[in-house]
Amino acid sequence: MNPLIAPYVDASGRMILWPARKKRLAREALLDYVLEAIDVGREYSEKEIVALIETRAEVPDHAYLRREMVDTGRLQRDTYGKAYVRPSNPVLIPIGGGL
């Protein structure tokens, strides 16, 4: 396991904490960790994405994680917010503030 995320993941492998804003690298590593549950190139509904996020993260705000994945280029969302795809070659954008 990536040592950056170890303090935020429990023994079962689920994220239980979100790092402080100043821990940008840990935040990005956790997004990548959660993203591993999502297949590249497959289209998912919002409900399916939330279910996959829940397999890796036990946090109260799954929508925040989903938005961060979209905002940082790790996940693409259609114009209507109904379909999501993990791109094969994402152009990553540094993570912002929040939570």
Secondary structure by P-SEA (a helix, b strand, c coil): ccccccccccccccccccccccaaaaaaaaaaaaaccccccccccaaaaaaaaaaccccccaaaaaaaaaaaccccccccccbbbbccccccccccccc
